[in-house]
Amino acid sequence: MDRVEQIEAAISSLPPEEYQRIVAWFHSRENARWDEQMDRDSATGKLDFLFSEAETESAHGLVRQWPPQT
């Protein structure tokens, strides 16, 4: 049994409250990794096309308020 299989087996045997702690930890870790990746991509200009696209669509009246104003 490899390490991942051992971790999977250990997680499967957790009581519900401990399982929820693992889930919360994993979500927090993934959110932090996502934020770091977005920061790197933004700093290197990989997301600049999104700003250009938004400006073009805004100039053509294709951008709507979110959430919608009621």
N, C-alpha and C positions, 0 to 999 in steps of 0.2 A: 504494500500500500504506500503510495507516494504522499508527500506532505499535504497536497491539496485535498486528497481523499481523506486524510486524517482530520484536517480542519473541517471538511464537510460533515464527517461523522460526528465530530465534537459538537458542531453547531446543531445538527439534527437532534442531539440528545439533550439540548438545553431546555430548561423550563421556560414557559412563555415570557416571563418578565426579563430573564437574562437574554433570551433571543431578541426581545425588543431593544435591549441595550446595544446588542451587536448591530442590529439594523440601523439604529440611530447613529452609531459610530461610523458605520459604513457610508451612510448618506452624507454625513458631515464631511468625511474624508473625500468623497467624490465631488461634493460641491466645492471644496477648497481646491481640488485638482482642476476642476472646470474653470474656476475663477483665475487661477494661475495661468492656465492655457490661454484664456481670453486676454489677460494682461500681456502675455508674451506676443500673441498675434496682433494685438492693437499696437504695441510698441514697435513692432517690426513693419507695420503698414499693411499687414495681410487683410485688415478689415476696412481699409480706406475705400474700397469699391462700394461698401454699404453706404457710406456717407454720400458718395457721388450719386448713387442710385436714388437715395432718399431725396437729395436736392433736386434731381431731375423730375422725379414723380411729384414732388411738392410744387415745382414750377408749372407742371401740367394739371394741377388740381386733383391729383390722384391720392393724396394723403388725407386720412380722416383722423379726427380726434379719438384717442383711446384713453380711458373708456369714453364711450359716446356721451355727449352732453344731452341731458333730457330737459 
